[in-house]
């Protein structure tokens, strides 16, 4: 038996349709500003994808692509200007940032009401307190995907492999808020397989290609692959592969593909967060 494929694009389309309908009821189309620093090709490609999708659903958006040599003070000045501009509803600073810029200083500087990434400590705290306001896009997108496909979360055993601030930690809070029993495993976890085999919902967010092998998965489990790893195949071309080994499809009950699983959910959730931020600002 091969696992049911939990495809992202149709679910992302449902989320986007809802966001576009809500946006049309606001006094002005929500306005998202995306800031990138430097020339990392992967980051620039993600930023282009976010801007393109924003335009497709009718959101106003601007990209500030700053030079690799941008100082922290210059970036903070731009953020201050965007914070003060009432016509800007959402601000996203693409991560990672070059070494001369302290990520924490930047995330603290963004107005929490415009923080469409949900990375400001105030939004992080509200999420862990069980009062989520703006929540990180990839974890929120995963929750929407699970709900849309009717995967039961309340009472389920969820294991997340990876403890990043972008995915593992906020997803743990969201799953806990939805009444799952949550374990966060990581690179120092002893006997990882004995932990992952407990999972009804297994989330691989470690950034290690093929980390999750069939022997690590409980038969019938729902497996969410957050990995986006660029690897060179023998044909000399670059391919995207996830953190889940392809043979897991023979054991899991349901599985997200890479590409075309979680990735489109992240972008859709960013735009939904932008509409949410605008709604909160207009309320
Ligand atoms: N880099 C990789 N994922 C993300 C994300 O969700 N938000 C931001 N700002 N940067 C990222």
Boltz pocket constraint, residues with backbone or C-beta under 6 A from the ligand:
constraints:
  - pocket:
      binder: B
      contacts: [[A, 92], [A, 93], [A, 94], [A, 95], [A, 96], [A, 117], [A, 137], [A, 138], [A, 166]]
      max_distance: 6.0
